[in-house]
Amino acid sequence: MSKILATIGPVSDGINDIKKVINITSTLRLNGSHNTLKWHEKISSRIKKINKDCKILLDVPGIKPRTNNLENIKIKQGENIIFSYRTKKLNKLVKIINITNPLPKISKDVKVFSISDGQFEFSLVRHGKNFIEGKSKETFLLQPKKGLNIPFSIYDENAQFRIYSNFINKYKKVKYDALGLSFVQSASILKKIRTKFKDIVIVAKIENYLGLENVENICRHTDLIMIDRGDLAAEIGNNKLYSAIVKISKTSKKYGKSIIMATENLDSMMTRKTPTKSEVVALGFSLGLNADKIMLSDETATSRNWYSVLLWLNNFLAVDQLEKINLPNNDDLFWNIIENLPMGIPLVIFSKKGIAIEKLAKIRDGIDLTIFTDNANTSTICSFRSNAKTIFIDKFDDSKKNFYIFAALKKYRKKIFENANAVIVIYISYPRKNSRANTIALVDKKDFV
């Protein structure tokens, strides 16, 4: 039940390295914006060969333009730079950097834009059809394939859908369990993806102005939510980031969705042995908002200190940091009973589609869960819940309900009773909207000796 989502990259993709990661967390991420198709096929197969039960999140690049440079480019303070997508007749006296995708619709109020998750800012000089020129506010090295952020931009949804579809078709041999869709702006694109690609687990990444505006509908139609704080800050402004994170977190929990907190969680540890105080406080803030997963990106993908970062975060998360934020409750009698159970009693749920699990997360987030399911997508989605152990089993046998439940509990009794002598068992045969549990019982460990 680790709270860590670790990105595998060039420094951590060896067999022994992946084994080290899996000893700490079984939820791993591959970033489709970097490395080759062959690399992703090879590493995803390697992960599954080491441990077939590991869950892999594959990030799908979105419509946000990235630079096309393969080497570092030095940019000086005060230097004018043009970022261009296939634009001709530009000023040859100004340094031109090509980008991967067309530019969004740019608001007339934009005065600055940034590169690399908002790290480096430019004063806007001018812009036209698929090019933007800016004056750098500082001297820095532009690393390869860094994203361009233009505040309050709106991207073409049809073009976004084509990018998603082409990537998913191209990467169909990669062994993944969930897809992280970048720069999701509305629920409509999620519906289109589900229609075209059946039985897919979707992680909607909220990282721009329009996605924040439409977070309610997005939460209704996604399986999980990722908050990309780097892009989000660059798109809406640092002064609005805190309230945006709170809004997304509360809305996600309102709909029972797991939250992945992404971007720059422990960036300082890429070059030092301990994190900054600001990073520690930010991690505490994320936990206080009931984040299910803390995502490590470059920290475990490209840093030589990747294992030290992983160990530090694992030790930090082992301590209960904060009292969780209480979210709205439901007045239904059954769920009131669940809500008022003592926190020390774990819950065991037999569920196909996970509807009851989402309902439970709305009213009692953080309770110790063991989830039995015969649905692969439910198993994947639940694996991202920080408080849950998921057991994937053969098809539920409703004809022998009590016998079937007892047999499953007995087989997995070590996992179930790992931290308690008694558990509450809920069995849901035919979940539907507003359904109630078919059975609920208090089960004692001694019954399975």
C-alpha positions in Angstrom: 0.0 0.0 0.0 2.8 2.4 -0.8 1.9 6.0 -1.5 4.7 6.4 -4.0 4.3 6.4 -7.8 7.9 6.1 -9.1 8.8 7.0 -12.7 11.2 4.6 -14.4 13.8 6.2 -16.6 17.3 5.8 -18.0 19.0 5.7 -14.5 16.5 3.2 -13.0 15.6 0.8 -15.9 18.1 -2.0 -15.1 16.7 -5.3 -13.8 18.3 -4.9 -10.3 17.2 -1.2 -10.2 13.6 -2.1 -11.0 13.7 -4.8 -8.3 14.8 -2.2 -5.8 11.9 0.1 -6.8 9.4 -2.7 -6.6 10.6 -3.6 -3.1 9.3 -0.2 -2.1 6.3 0.4 -4.4 4.3 -1.6 -6.9 2.9 1.4 -8.8 5.3 2.6 -11.5 5.1 5.2 -14.2 6.6 5.4 -17.8 6.6 8.8 -19.4 5.6 8.6 -23.1 7.1 12.0 -23.8 10.6 10.7 -23.4 12.5 7.7 -24.7 11.6 5.5 -27.8 8.8 3.2 -28.4 11.2 0.2 -28.3 12.4 1.4 -24.9 8.9 1.5 -23.5 8.0 -1.9 -24.9 11.2 -3.4 -23.4 11.0 -1.8 -20.0 7.3 -2.5 -19.5 7.9 -6.2 -20.4 10.8 -6.2 -18.0 8.7 -4.8 -15.1 5.9 -7.3 -15.7 8.4 -10.2 -15.9 9.9 -9.2 -12.5 6.5 -8.8 -11.0 3.3 -9.3 -13.0 1.2 -7.7 -10.3 2.9 -4.3 -10.7 0.7 -1.6 -12.1 2.1 0.6 -14.8 0.9 4.1 -15.6 1.9 5.2 -19.1 1.7 8.9 -19.6 0.3 10.0 -23.0 1.8 13.2 -24.3 -0.8 15.9 -24.8 -1.2 18.8 -27.1 1.2 21.1 -25.1 4.1 22.0 -27.4 7.6 20.8 -26.5 10.9 21.9 -27.8 12.5 19.7 -30.5 16.1 20.1 -29.4 18.1 17.0 -28.8 20.9 18.8 -27.0 21.1 21.5 -24.4 20.7 25.1 -25.7 22.2 28.0 -23.8 19.8 30.9 -23.5 21.1 34.3 -22.2 19.3 36.8 -20.1 17.8 39.5 -22.3 18.1 37.3 -25.4 15.1 37.1 -27.8 14.0 33.6 -28.7 11.3 32.5 -31.3 9.5 29.3 -30.6 8.1 28.1 -33.9 5.9 25.3 -35.3 6.6 25.0 -39.0 6.5 28.8 -39.6 8.4 30.3 -42.5 9.6 33.9 -43.1 10.8 34.5 -39.6 13.5 36.9 -38.5 16.7 35.0 -39.1 18.7 37.3 -36.7 16.7 35.9 -33.8 17.4 32.4 -32.4 14.6 30.0 -33.5 13.7 26.9 -31.5 11.3 24.5 -33.2 8.4 23.0 -31.2 6.4 19.7 -31.6 2.8 20.9 -31.8 0.8 24.0 -32.9 0.4 26.8 -30.5 -2.9 27.4 -28.6 -5.2 30.3 -28.9 -3.3 33.1 -27.0 -5.2 35.6 -24.8 -4.6 39.3 -25.5 -3.8 39.7 -21.8 -0.8 37.4 -21.8 2.4 39.4 -21.0 4.8 36.5 -20.1 5.2 32.8 -21.0 7.5 30.1 -19.7 9.4 26.9 -20.5 10.1 23.7 -18.5 7.1 23.7 -16.1 7.3 27.4 -15.5 10.9 27.3 -14.4 12.2 29.9 -16.9 10.1 32.9 -18.0 10.1 35.1 -21.1 8.5 38.5 -21.6 6.2 38.3 -24.6 7.5 40.3 -27.6 5.1 39.3 -30.3 3.2 36.3 -31.6 1.6 35.1 -34.8 0.2 32.0 -36.4 2.2 29.2 -34.7 5.1 31.2 -33.5 5.8 33.2 -30.3 8.8 35.4 -29.6 9.9 36.3 -26.1 12.8 37.9 -24.2 14.4 35.6 -21.6 14.4 36.9 -18.0 17.5 34.9 -17.1 20.4 32.8 -18.4 19.8 29.1 -18.4 20.4 25.8 -20.2 17.3 24.6 -22.1 17.3 20.8 -21.9 15.8 18.6 -24.6 12.0 18.2 -25.0 10.9 20.8 -22.5 7.3 22.0 -22.5 6.1 25.5 -23.5 3.5 27.0 -21.2 1.4 30.0 -22.3 -1.0 31.2 -19.5 -4.8 30.7 -19.9 -4.4 29.0 -23.2 -7.1 27.0 -24.9 -6.1 24.1 -27.1 -7.8 22.5 -30.1 -9.7 19.4 -28.7 -9.9 17.7 -32.0 -6.2 17.9 -32.5 -5.8 16.7 -28.9 -7.9 13.7 -29.6 -5.9 12.8 -32.7 -2.6 13.0 -30.6 -4.1 10.7 -27.9 -5.4 8.2 -30.5 -2.2 8.1 -32.5 -0.2 7.5 -29.4 -2.4 4.8 -28.0 -2.5 2.9 -31.4 1.3 3.2 -31.7 2.0 2.1 -28.2 -0.4 -0.8 -28.1 2.4 -3.4 -27.5 3.5 -1.5 -24.4 2.4 -3.4 -21.3 0.5 -0.8 -19.2 -2.5 -0.9 -16.9 -3.6 2.8 -17.0 -3.1 5.8 -19.3 -2.3 9.3 -18.0 -3.9 11.8 -20.5 -2.0 15.1 -20.5 -3.7 18.5 -20.6 -7.3 17.2 -20.2 -9.5 20.3 -20.8 -13.0 18.7 -20.6 -15.0 15.6 -20.0 -16.0 15.3 -23.7 -12.5 14.1 -24.7 -12.6 11.4 -22.0 -15.9 10.2 -23.4 -14.5 10.0 -26.9 -11.4 8.1 -25.7 -13.6 5.6 -23.8 -15.8 5.1 -26.9 -12.9 4.4 -29.2 -10.7 2.4 -26.7 -12.8 0.0 -24.7 -12.0 -1.1 -21.1 -9.3 1.5 -20.6 -8.3 2.9 -17.2 -7.9 6.7 -17.5 -5.9 9.1 -15.3 -7.0 12.7 -16.2 -4.1 15.2 -15.7 -5.4 18.6 -14.5 -2.7 21.0 -15.6 -4.2 24.0 -17.3 -6.8 26.7 -17.0 -9.6 25.0 -18.8 -9.1 21.7 -17.1 -9.4 23.5 -13.7 -12.6 25.2 -14.9 -14.1 21.8 -15.9 -12.8 19.7 -13.0 -16.3 18.7 -11.8 -17.2 17.1 -15.1 -13.7 15.6 -15.6 -14.0 13.9 -12.2 -17.3 12.4 -13.1 -15.8 10.7 -16.2 -12.3 9.7 -15.2 -11.0 6.9 -13.1 -8.2 8.8 -11.3 -7.0 12.4 -11.1 -3.4 13.6 -11.4 -2.5 17.2 -10.3 0.5 18.4 -12.3 1.5 21.4 -10.2 4.3 22.5 -12.5 2.2 23.0 -15.6 -0.8 24.2 -13.6 1.3 26.9 -11.9 2.7 28.0 -15.3 -0.7 28.1 -16.9 -2.7 29.9 -14.2 0.0 31.7 -12.2 1.7 30.8 -8.9 -0.6 33.0 -6.9 -3.6 30.8 -7.8 -1.9 27.5 -7.4 -2.7 26.8 -3.7 -6.5 27.4 -4.1 -6.5 25.4 -7.4 -4.9 22.3 -5.7 -7.4 22.5 -2.9 -10.3 22.8 -5.3 -9.2 19.8 -7.4 -8.5 17.7 -4.4 -11.9 18.3 -2.8 -13.7 17.7 -6.0 -11.8 14.5 -6.7 -12.7 13.2 -3.2 -16.3 14.3 -3.7 -16.5 11.8 -6.5 -14.4 9.2 -4.7 -11.5 9.5 -7.1 -7.9 8.8 -6.2 -5.4 11.7 -6.4 -1.8 11.5 -7.7 0.2 14.6 -6.7 2.8 15.3 -9.3 5.8 17.5 -10.2 8.8 18.7 -8.2 8.0 16.8 -5.0 11.7 16.2 -4.2 13.6 18.0 -6.9 16.2 19.3 -4.6 17.3 15.8 -3.7 18.5 15.3 -7.2 21.6 17.2 -6.1 21.6 17.0 -2.3 21.1 14.4 0.4 18.1 16.0 2.2 15.0 17.9 0.9 14.3 21.5 1.5 12.0 22.6 4.3 9.5 23.9 1.7 9.4 20.4 0.0 8.7 18.7 3.4 5.9 21.2 4.1 4.5 20.7 0.6 4.5 16.9 1.1 2.6 17.4 4.3 0.1 19.6 2.5 -0.5 16.9 -0.1 -1.0 14.3 2.5 -3.4 16.6 4.4 -5.5 16.8 1.1 -5.7 13.0 1.1 -3.4 12.5 -1.9 -3.2 8.8 -2.6 0.1 8.8 -4.5 3.1 11.1 -4.4 4.7 11.0 -7.9 8.4 11.0 -8.4 9.4 12.1 -12.0 13.0 13.1 -12.8 13.8 12.3 -9.2 13.8 8.6 -10.0 14.0 8.7 -13.8 17.2 10.8 -14.5 18.8 11.6 -11.1 21.9 9.7 -9.9 20.5 10.0 -6.4 17.2 8.3 -7.4 17.4 5.4 -4.8 18.2 7.8 -2.0 15.2 9.9 -2.9 13.0 6.8 -3.0 14.2 5.6 0.4 13.8 9.0 2.0 10.2 9.5 0.7 9.3 5.9 1.8 10.6 6.6 5.3 8.8 9.9 5.4 5.5 8.4 4.3 5.8 5.7 6.9 4.9 8.3 9.6 1.3 9.4 9.8 1.9 13.1 9.0 -1.4 14.9 9.3 -5.0 14.5 10.3 -6.9 14.1 7.0 -9.4 16.6 5.8 -13.0 15.6 6.4 -15.1 15.5 3.2 -18.9 15.6 2.8 -20.9 12.6 4.2 -23.9 10.8 3.0 -27.0 10.3 5.1 -27.9 6.9 3.9 -28.3 4.5 6.8 -26.0 1.8 5.5 -23.2 4.2 4.8 -23.7 6.0 8.1 -22.9 2.6 9.7 -19.7 2.3 7.7 -18.8 5.9 8.5 -19.1 5.3 12.2 -17.1 2.1 12.4 -14.0 2.4 14.7 -11.0 3.3 12.7 -9.1 0.3 14.0 -11.3 -2.2 12.2 -10.3 -2.8 8.6 -12.8 -3.3 5.8 -12.9 -6.2 3.3 -14.9 -5.6 0.1 -15.9 -8.0 -2.6 -16.8 -5.7 -5.6 -16.8 -6.0 -9.4 -17.0 -2.5 -10.7 -15.8 -0.6 -7.6 -18.8 1.6 -7.3 -19.1 0.9 -3.5 -15.4 1.7 -3.2 -15.8 5.1 -4.7 -18.8 5.7 -2.4 -16.8 4.6 0.6 -13.9 7.0 -0.4 -16.4 9.9 -0.3 -17.4 9.3 3.3 -14.5 7.4 4.9 -11.3 8.1 3.1 -8.2 6.4 4.7 -9.9 3.3 6.2 -7.7 0.2 5.8 -9.1 -1.7 2.9 -8.7 -5.2 1.3 -10.4 -5.4 -2.0 -11.4 -8.6 -3.8 -12.4 -8.1 -7.4 -12.7 -10.2 -10.6 -12.5 -7.0 -12.8 -9.1 -6.1 -14.2 -9.9 -2.4 -14.4 -11.2 -2.2 -10.8 -8.0 -4.0 -9.7 -5.9 -1.4 -11.5 -7.8 1.6 -10.2 -7.8 0.4 -6.7 -4.1 -0.3 -6.8 -3.6 3.5 -6.8 -5.5 3.9 -3.5 -3.0 4.5 -0.8 -5.1 2.7 1.8 -5.9 -0.5 -0.1 -4.6 -3.9 -0.8 -6.1 -5.4 -4.0 -6.6 -9.1 -4.6 -7.5 -10.1 -8.2 -9.5 -13.4 -8.2 -11.5 -15.6 -10.6 -15.1 -14.8 -11.4 -17.3 -14.3 -8.3 -19.5 -17.3 -7.6 -22.8 -15.9 -6.5 -24.4 -19.3 -6.3 -22.2 -20.2 -3.3 -21.9 -16.8 -1.8 -21.1 -17.5 1.9 -18.9 -20.5 1.1 -17.2 -18.5 -1.6 -16.5 -15.6 0.8 -15.2 -17.9 3.5 -12.9 -19.7 1.1 -11.4 -16.5 -0.2 -10.9 -15.1 3.3 -9.2 -18.3 4.4 -6.9 -18.4 1.4 -5.7 -14.8 1.9 -6.0 -14.6 5.7 -2.4 -13.5 6.2 -3.0 -10.4 4.1 -6.4 -9.7 5.5 -5.5 -10.0 9.2 -2.0 -8.6 8.9 -2.8 -5.6 11.2 -6.0 -6.7 13.0 -7.8 -9.6 14.7 -11.2 -8.7 13.2 -12.5 -7.2 9.9 -15.8 -6.0 8.5 -16.7 -7.9 5.3 -19.0 -6.5 2.6 -20.0 -8.5 -0.4 -21.6 -6.8 -3.5 -22.9 -9.1 -6.1 -24.5 -6.8 -8.6 -23.3 -3.2 -8.1 -25.4 -0.5 -9.7 -26.0 3.2 -9.0 -27.0 3.7 -5.4 -26.7 0.0 -4.7 -26.3 -1.3 -1.2 -24.2 -4.2 0.0 -25.8 -7.7 -0.3 -24.0 -8.9 2.9 -22.1 -7.3 5.8 -20.5 -9.2 8.6 -17.9 -8.9 11.4 -15.3 -11.7 10.9 -12.8 -12.8 13.6 -9.3 -14.0 12.8 -9.7 -17.0 15.0 -12.4 -18.4 12.7 -9.7 -19.1 10.1 -7.1 -20.8 12.2 
